[in-house]
Amino acid sequence: MATRSRFRAVAAAITAGAAAAALTACGIPAFGERDAGARGDVPPGAPAECPEIAAPGDSPQRQLRGMWIATVGGIDWPKDTGDPAAEQKKQFTALLDTARAMNMNAVFVQIRPNSDAFYDSPYEPWSQWITGTQGKDPGYDVLAFMLKEAHARNLEFHAWFNPYRVSRQDDIKKLSPKSPARKHPDWVRKYGKGLWYDPGLPQVRDLATKAVMDVVTKYDIDAVHFDDYFYPYPEDGDFPDGAAYKTYGKGMNRADWRRKNVDTLVETLSRKIHDAKPWVRFGISPFGVWRNDTSDPAGSPTRALQSYDDIYADTRKWIKKGWLDYVTPQLYWPIGDPRADYAKLVAWWAGQVKGTGVQLTIGQGAYRVGADAAWKDPAEMSRHLTVNAKHPQVRGDVFFSASDIAADRRGFASRLRDDHYSRPAIPPPARAHRKDADTGADKGDGKADGKAADKGGAPPPVHGTAAVPDGKGVKVTWRPSRGAASYAVYRVDGTAPGCAPVDPERLIADVRGGGIVDPAARPGRAYTYYVTALDRLHNESPPGRGATVTAPKG
């Protein structure tokens, strides 16, 4: 399903509520291990079917492809807080199906937009962006539902938190009585048109840490994600944190003190997240300019707002210290912009992560398509990914936001899919934070398996790969591997050796479960299928023995 017209048809079907049927027509349906006829999983140490064949390893084809799903203000979901739960769920899964139709592999979902929660939190009230009333129970575990549906489609779930924002309006009395801001108004500052927690207060950092760790320990998320909201963006006057500075500043320069406050939260969370679950990653999506080179010779060749100076976010330091697993700078400018040239910024960020082990993905401003002269050309976004390919440090892209991808204005999303996302991709392998890290494979019930045998490496290779004609194409099954989170399926034209290396260019699916149906197999043609197993950090096993089949004639 590579043509633009076909993609638009899928998007239209999704919008109309026919997402499942539309996606099946263009994707690779997976099914569970029981349906695959599994004979128990392959344990660690089991003899490999093809012991002489090495694992594929990393490659340029490995990419993270994601989109942000913003909940604040109904930007992406739910569009109407008055909709019943069933309708909300339908809308959310439609967005996930859009991601799959685009051959994406991750979603970044805002679950703590305003010191509130899309889950039952012991610290903060239910979010107003679910029911319209902060503190009102929506009647279902929203986060558990979102996780289950994302993982069913083998989409990574990056739980997106806003650490300091309290409200987009400035009347504290309009907040739920259960809000920490109501209970501790001395933690809150009015600034601009909203309310913010004061990052200089230890109590505020403690609350943000508790909120994040509550989710990390209770839910099977893949990553903790922050965006660019640290100290608020400058508005009229300076942020009113004089009292906290007087108490805790200890003679430091005020700007340095503010940066230290944010540094402390980032470093603390990095340690706590990885200590609790070494396979859960921590990433931040900062404003795209750290500092201009007119302010600092280490800065970028730009003339824009500086996150280091204006919102006190020293992203470059976080990279160099290794506190982050990934960084996703928001590079929302076009190529050639005189203030901040996209191409020059990508090169600068690639230089910052080089040799650090921190993965670089690029935040793309899909919302800008069609907004002004520079963005009238729907090929602009596709050109961004062409620029990225020149820098091996760039490991993928995240698009803001989901509604823009689904809308496919001017056909920009269809073009992205045609030019860059015509095949699925496995995310790049992530580093483990302990040598004995249990990668916590998801058993399919939404809960991490804390006793998985694999300790931070690839799962054992699959056994018993079989391919048989099916009424819808070719049915491929395999005996699953213990500790595996997903399985990559590769297809080679014709009859190929049973034991052979896999070519990343031949990937056709990365799924959970024990089998797929390949609807794209052409009638009467022979194909050979190979399957590998991947853990939660995307470490990949060698392939099992391949299976050759002739697709049924119509």
N, C-alpha and C positions, 0 to 999 in steps of 0.2 A: 504494500500500500504506500507507494513512494510518490505518487503524483499529488500536486497541490489540490486539484479538484477533489481527489479522494480524501485528503486530510480535512478539507472544509466540510465534506459530507459527514465525516466522523464527528467533527466539532458540532455540526448542526444536530446530528443525532443525539449527541451527549446533551446538548442544550434542551432537546425535546424530551429527554428522560430515557432514551434508548441506548444508554452508554454500553451496557454489557454486550448487546448484540452487535453494536458498531465495532467495539474493540475486538471481538472474536474474529471479525472479518479481516482485521489488519494485523493481529498480533499472534503470539504463540500461547495457546491456552495450556495451563499446567493443571495437574490434578494430584491428589494426595497419595501418600505412600501405600495405603490399602488398595486404592484403585490400581496402583502399579503392580500389585501382586508381590510386594516385597517379602523376602524371606528373612527378615531381621536385618539390622544394619551391620555394616562391615566394621569390625572393631579395630582399634589401633594395633599395629603389629601384624595384622593379617597379611599374608603374602600378596604382593601386587600381581595383577594379571600380566602386566607388561613392565617388569622391573627395570628393564634397560632404557625405558623412555623417561625423560626428565619432565618436570613440571614446566608449564609455559613461562612462568615468571612475569615480571612487569613488561609493559610495552606501551608505545604511544597510543595504541587503541584503548588502553585503560583510561576512562574519563569519568569524573563525577558530572552528572547532568541533573540539575534540579530546578525547582521553582519555589518561591516563597508563597505561602498561603497566609495572608494577613487577615486577622480577625478584628482588629480594632476598627471601629467605625463601619463594619460591614464591608471592608474593602474587597475581600474575596469570599469570606464565608463566616457565619451564615449571612446571606444578603438581607434577610428579614427575620428579626428576632421573634416575631410573632408567629412564624411558621411552626407547625407541630414537629416533634422530634423526627417522625418518619420522613417528613419532607426535608428537614435539615440533613439527615443522613443521606438521602438520595442526592442532594446537591453536593455533598462532600465527596461521595464516591464518584460522582461525575467529574470532579476536578482530578481525582486520582486517575481516572480512566483517560483524561486528557493527557496527563503526564506519561502514561504508558503508550498512548497513541503516538506521542512524540519521541518514544524510545528513551525517555528519561529514567533515572534510577534513584531519585531522592526527592523528598519534599521537606521543606523547612516551615514548620507550622507554629504560629504564634499562640502559645498556651498561657502566657502570663503577660497580657498587654498593659495592664494598669494596676499593679499590686492587687491582682485578682486572679482567678484560676479557671481553667477549663477542665477541672478535676476537683474532687472533694478534698480540699486542703485544710489541714488543721491550723494554718496560719492566716489564710486570706479567704475572702468570700468568693462565691461563684461569680464569674464575670458577667457584667451587664450585657456583653456582646453575644450572649447565648439566648437569654430570655427577655432582654430589655430592662431588667431590674437587677441591679447588683445584689448578690446574696440569695437570689431565688434559685432553688434547686431545679435543674432542667429535667430531672426524672431519669437520667441515665448517666453512666460514666462516660463523658464525652471523650476524654483522652484515651481510655481503653478502647472505645469504638474506633477512633481514628487510627490508633496503632494497629489494631487487628486488620483493618481494611488496607492500610498501607503495606503491611508485611505480607498480606495475602497476594499482593501484586508485586512483591519483592522490591518495594520502594523503601529505601532507608528513611527513617523518621528522625529528623533533627528538631528537637524540642526548643522552640524559640522563646526566650525570656527577655523582658525589659526590666533591668535591675532597679531603676530609680524613678521611673515615671509613675505618678499616682493617678492623675486625672487630666483630661483635656479641657476641663472647665475648672474654675478656681473657687468654687463654694464647697468647702469641706463637709458641710452639713448635708450635701446631696449624696454623700457616700454611704454605703451600708454601715450600720452600727457595728458590724463585725470587722470592718476594715481596720487594719493596724493604724492607718492614718487618723481615724476617728479616735482610737484609743490612745494614740500618742501624737497629738497635734504638734508637739514641740519637735517632732522629727521632720515636719513638713514645711516647705517654703513655697510661697506664691511667686511665680515668675512667668512673665509673658501672659498667656491666656490660660495657664494650667497650674497644676500642683505637682511638686517634685519632692521626693525625699532628699535630704541633705547628705551627699556622699561622704562628708567629713565626719559623720557620726558613726562610731563603732556599732551602735544598735541597728543602724540601717544596713550596714554591710552584713551583720549577723542575720537579719531578716532575709535579705536576698540569698544568702548562702543556704539558710534553712529551706527556703522555698525551692531552690534548685535541687538540693540533696534529697528532699522529700520525694521528688519525681524520680531522681536517679535510682533511689533504693526501691521504690514501689513499682515502677513501670519499666518495660523492656525497650527503652529508647536506644537509638544508635548514637546520638550525640546531643550535647548541650550547645545551644547557639545563642549568641548575643548579636544585636545589630549595632548601629552607630550611636545609640542614645546613652551617653554617659552623663557628664554635666550637660545641661541643656544647651542647644545652639544659642548663640548670642542674640538677645533681643534688646529692648530698651533698658539700659543700665546693667550693672554687674549682678551676678547671682548673689542673693542675700545670705551668705554663709558666715557673716562676721562673728557671730557668737561661737560657732564651732571652731573657727580659725583661732579665736582668742583662747579657747580651751585646749585645743589639740595641736595648734600650729607649731609650738615649741621653737619659735624664732625662725622657722623656714620661710623662704620666699613663698608668697601665697600661691603662685602658679605651680611651683614645684610641689607644694603641699597637696594641692588638688590632684596633681598627677600621681603622687604617692598614694592617695586614697584609692584611686581607681586601680593602680598597680596592685595594691594589697588585696582587693577583691578578686582580681584576675588570678593572681598567684595562689591565693587560698583555694579558690574554686578548682583550679587546675589540679592541685594536690589532692583535694578531697574527692573529686570525681574519679580520678585514676586510682586512688587507694580503694574506693568502694567497688568499682567495676573497671578494671584496666582496659576493657574493650570499648568502653564508652568514650567517644572523642569530645573534645572541647574546641569550638571554633568561634571566631568573631568576624563580623562583616563591618569594617570601619568605613567612615567617609574616605573617599578615594585618594585624598592628599594628606600625607603625614605632615610634611613641611615643604615649603617652596625653597628652591635653592638660593633665592635671594635672602632667606632667613638663616639657612643652614647649608653648608656645602654638601652635606649628605642627603639633602632633600631632592625632590623631583623638579624637572624643568617646567614648572607650572606657575600660575599666578592666580591662586584660588584660596578659599578658606582653608585653614590649617588645623587638622584635628588635634595636633600636639598643643597648639596655642589657644584654640578657641573652645574645644570641648574636653581638653586635658586628657586625651587618649593617646598614650605613647605606644602605638601599635608596633612600631619598629623595635622597641625594647622587648615587647612580649614575644616577638619572633626570635630575637637573638637569645633570649633567656630560655626558649623552648617551652614556654607556658602554654602555647597553643598547639593543637594538632593540625589545624588548618586556618588559613586566613582568606577571607573573601572580600577584598576591597570593592566598594561600590564605584565602579568606573562608568558613570552615567553620561559621559561626554562623547561626542562623535570623533572620528578620526580627523585630525587637523584642527580641532578647536584651539583657538589662540590662547585661551586661559588654561586649558588642560587637555592636551592632545591624547586621545585614547591610546594610540600606538606608543607614545613615549612613556605613558604611565604604566602600561603593561611591562615594558622593558625595565622600568625602575623597580616595580614590585617583584619581577622575576629575579632581579639582582639581590633583593633583600632576603629572599627565602633560600637562595642557592647555598647548598651545603649545610642547611640547618635541620633538615628533617621535617620542617613544617611545610605542609602541602599548600599550594596556591591555587585557588579557584577564583574566577572573576565574577563579580556581581554586575549583571547586565540590566540596563534600564529599559525593559520592554515597554513600560508605560509611556515612554517618550516617543515611540514610533508614531509618526504623523503629526507630532506636536508643533514642529517649526520647520524652517527650510532645510536644516541639516538632516532632519529625520523624515522628510517626505519620501525619500527613496527607501523602499522596503528591503533593499539589499544591504543597507548600512549595518544591520546587526549581523548578517552573515559575514560581512567583511571583518567584523570584530573577531570572529572565530578563526578566520583565515590568518589574521595577525597573530592570534594566540599560538597557532601551530608553529610559528617561528621560534617559540620559546619553550624548550622542553620542561621548564619548571611549572608551566601552566598545566594543571591537571583537570580542568573542567570549568563549567560555568553554572551560575545560578541566576534565574531570571525573576525580576520583580515586575509583575507578579502573576499569579495563576490566572486571574481573569483576563489579563492581556494575552497570555498564551492561548487561552480558549477562544478569545475574540478573533485572533488571527488578523488583526487590522492590516489592510493592504497586502495580505498574504505573507507577512514577514515570518510567521511561525512555520508555515508550509515551506517557505524557502529554506529556513534553518534545517528543517527535517530533510529536505531534498539534498541540500549541500553538505550537511555535516552529520545528521543523525539518522541516516537511512538504515543503519544497522544498530542493534542494541550494543551496549557497552557495559563492561564490568568496572566498578569504581577502582581506583588505584589502591594497592595494598597500603594499609595504615600501620604505623609503628605500634608495637606493644610496649606497655609501660613497666612491665616486669618480665624477667626471663621466664618465670613460671606462670605467666598470665593465663588464666583460664578464659578462653574466648567466649564462653557463655552462649553456646549455640541455642537458637530459638527452636524449641521442640514442636512448634506449630500451634501451641496454645497461648502464645503471647507472653510466655514466661521464660526467662533465661535459665538454661540448664547449668547450675552452679557446680555440677560434678562431671562435666564433660571430660573425656579422657585426654583430649588434645590440649596441650599446654602452650598455646601461643604460636603454633605452626599450622601448616595445612592439614586438613583431615586426611584420613587414608583414602586411597583411590577407590572409586566405585567398583563394584563387581556386576557381572551379569547384564551388561547393556544389551538390549534387544530392540529390534526395529521390525515392525510388521505392517503390512498394508492396512489401512483403515478407511472407512467410508469418507472421511473428511481429509484424507491425505496419508500421512505416515505416523503411526503411534510408536513413540520411543520410550522405553522404560529402563530402569536400572535399580540395582539394589543399593539403597542409600548408605552413606558413610556416617559413622558415629562422630558427633561434633561438627557436622556440616551445617551451615546456615542456608546455603543455596547451591545450585548446580548449574554449570555452564555446559551448553550443548553446542557442539560444532558439527557442521555438515560439509562433506566433501563430495563433489560430483563423481559418479562412477564407483567402481569397485576399488577400494584402497586396502592396504595391509591392515590386519587386525591390530597390530601394535605399531603406532606411528606417532610422531609429535603432532600437536595441534597448532594450527595457524590462527592467530588472533583475528585475522581478516575473515575467517570462516565461522565466527560466532553467530548463532541464530537465536539463542535464548539464554537468559540467566534467570532461573526460577527456583521457587521453593517447592517441595514435594518430591514425588518419585517418578514423574514422567511428563511428557508433553505430547501434543498432537501437532505435527508440522503440516499446516494447510497449504504451504507454498511449494511442496514437492510436486513436480510436474508429472502428469500421468505417463507411465511407461518408462520413466527415467530411473536409473540406478543411483543410489546415494549410499555413502557410508557415514555413520554418526558416531561421534566420540563424546564422552561425558567426563567432566572433571568436577571435583567437590571444592567448595570454598568455605572458609570460616568467617566469623563476624568481622574480621579485619581484612577480608578479601585476599588472604593467602590461599593460593590455588594448588591443588594436588596434581600429580601426573594423571593422564587420562587412563581410564579402564580400556579393556579391549573393545575395539570398534565393532559396529554391527552394520552389515550391508543389506539393503533391501531394494526391491524395485517397486516404485510407487504404482498404485492401481490405476488402470486405465478407466476413464470415465464411464 
